[in-house]
Amino acid sequence: MQGRVAPGRFEALERSLPTFTGVKVFSTTLARDRELLSERITKWIRENPQLEVVDQEVRQSSDQEFHCLSILLFFREIAG
């Protein structure tokens, strides 16, 4: 029975993964904008009460001149 998966194993895995229907990206390279990023994110969340944030990622990239900060919010619509 090598190479076969027991019935039901993938169903449990699928239920444990967060499902999302969209991604909102907040990104900036300017220091003054990085200081205001949390306010921008909070405002967006408050303006979209029909959405539930199910996951997030923070990314940073840099070169010799610029430092880019990106925050990705993975969301889905709230059933209702």
C-alpha positions as CSV (number, residue, x, y, z in Angstrom):
1,M,0.0,0.0,0.0
2,Q,3.0,2.2,-0.4
3,G,2.3,5.6,-2.1
4,R,-1.4,5.6,-1.0
5,V,-2.9,8.0,1.5
6,A,-5.4,6.9,4.1
7,P,-9.0,8.1,3.3
8,G,-9.9,11.3,5.2
9,R,-6.4,12.6,5.7
10,F,-6.6,15.5,3.2
11,E,-10.1,16.6,4.4
12,A,-8.6,17.4,7.8
13,L,-5.8,19.3,6.2
14,E,-8.1,21.4,4.0
15,R,-10.2,22.4,7.0
16,S,-7.2,23.6,9.0
17,L,-5.9,25.9,6.2
18,P,-7.2,29.5,6.2
19,T,-9.1,30.3,3.1
20,F,-9.0,33.7,1.7
21,T,-10.7,35.6,-1.2
22,G,-8.4,38.6,-1.5
23,V,-5.1,40.2,-0.5
24,K,-4.6,43.9,0.5
25,V,-1.0,45.1,0.2
26,F,0.3,48.1,2.1
27,S,3.8,49.1,0.9
28,T,6.1,52.0,1.3
29,T,9.7,53.0,0.8
30,L,9.6,56.4,2.5
31,A,10.5,56.7,6.2
32,R,7.7,59.1,7.0
33,D,5.1,56.8,5.3
34,R,6.4,53.8,7.3
35,E,5.6,55.8,10.5
36,L,1.9,56.1,9.3
37,L,1.5,52.6,8.0
38,S,-0.2,51.2,11.1
39,E,-2.8,54.0,10.9
40,R,-3.5,53.3,7.2
41,I,-4.0,49.6,8.0
42,T,-6.3,50.3,10.9
43,K,-8.3,52.7,8.8
44,W,-8.7,50.1,6.0
45,I,-9.8,47.4,8.5
46,R,-12.4,49.8,10.0
47,E,-13.7,50.8,6.6
48,N,-14.2,47.1,5.6
49,P,-16.2,45.5,8.4
50,Q,-17.5,42.9,6.0
51,L,-14.0,41.4,5.7
52,E,-12.2,39.1,8.1
53,V,-8.4,39.2,8.1
54,V,-7.3,35.5,8.2
55,D,-3.5,35.9,7.8
56,Q,-0.8,38.4,7.3
57,E,2.8,38.6,6.1
58,V,5.4,41.3,6.7
59,R,8.1,41.7,4.0
60,Q,11.1,43.9,3.8
61,S,13.4,44.4,0.9
62,S,16.4,46.8,0.6
63,D,19.0,47.9,-1.8
64,Q,21.7,50.6,-1.3
65,E,19.2,53.5,-1.5
66,F,15.7,52.2,-0.5
67,H,14.1,50.1,2.2
68,C,10.7,48.8,1.2
69,L,8.3,47.6,3.9
70,S,5.2,45.7,2.8
71,I,2.4,44.3,4.9
72,L,0.0,41.8,3.2
73,L,-3.4,41.1,4.7
74,F,-5.2,38.0,3.5
75,F,-8.9,38.3,3.9
76,R,-12.3,36.8,3.2
77,E,-15.8,38.1,3.3
78,I,-17.6,37.3,6.5
79,A,-20.6,35.0,5.9
80,G,-23.8,36.6,6.9
